[in-house]
Amino acid sequence: MAGVSIKVRLVSLAGDLLNLSIVDVKRLLEKAGIAPKKSLGQNFVVDPNTVKKIVRLAQIKSDSRVVEIGPGLGSLTLALIDTGAEVSVVETDGALIPLLTEVLNGGARIVHADARTVDWQDLAPGKGWDLVANLPYNIATSLVIELLDEVPSVDRMLVMVQREAGERIAAKVGDSAYGAVSVRVALRAKATVVGSVPPSVFYPKPRVASVLVAVERHKQMETSTEVTEEMIRLLRLSFGQRRKMLRKSLIEVTTSASFTISGVKPSQRPEELDVEAWLRFAEANLQAGT
């Protein structure tokens, strides 16, 4: 009998799910016997204006192909479907799959998987995919980098993340949040904070504010896998001691030739180098034979 009541409630909501209120969310979760999982960073959007804002900023159109990570109860998913786009969703919480199946009613492909291990070639084949996601803090930066490095079929992303993570993803040289993550993102994309999201639009309310970050892949910078891997190694070592000059933080893995060839000054600190300078430095370090 409980299953029937859930289905009836979902049918009555499905036509206007953009207006899903906090009362509706609580009722749906209660009827399904589900509680938001803190371990999965589950905070469901309950504000229709935020849903509309995300769809607008993601630039989803009728001919778009879009993957949504972490659809939750499906309110954003229905807004994406309403654009006429081809939509696939990836949900790691098996308890939400029956609920999503009822809500979406065949309007999107539902994949029960972890976004970090899903088969992206099967999920988003070819080119020209968009991605929309509400990412928990513990995987936000690593997943964005992984998608840029390993999933070339995704051209654009709009991710909702905690403010701190978003600032790190989009930071430029000179910003206080600029670090190894910023450099690695800049290698393959342009990232921009395009909006803020207050805790009040979620249930349950998170303790911190979130931001929307647009990530648009650009033409691949000319570099080799070897140089990229060397850059990542140098980033890890130098930003681990970010207040030190490079000649001190990298003293064991570089030589004076590395600086001379690249034009990087030994007195510079890691946050003073943009991605082009880091690539030059990494290539020079390989040439110097360290």
Secondary structure, DSSP 8 states (H G I E B T S, - for coil): -HHHHHHHHHHHHHTTGGG--HHHHHHHHHHHT----GGGT--EE--HHHHHHHHHHHT--TT-EEEEE--TTSHHHHHHHHTT-EEEEEE--GGGHHHHHHHHTTSSEEEES-TTTS-HHHHS-SS-EEEEEE--TTTHHHHHHHHHHH-TTEEEEEEEEEHHHHHHHH--TT-TT-SHHHHHHHHHEEEEEEEEE-GGGEES--SS-EEEEEEEE----S--HHHHHHHHHHHHHHHTTTTS-HHHHTTTT--HHHHHHHT--TT--GGG--HHHHHHHHHHHHHTT-
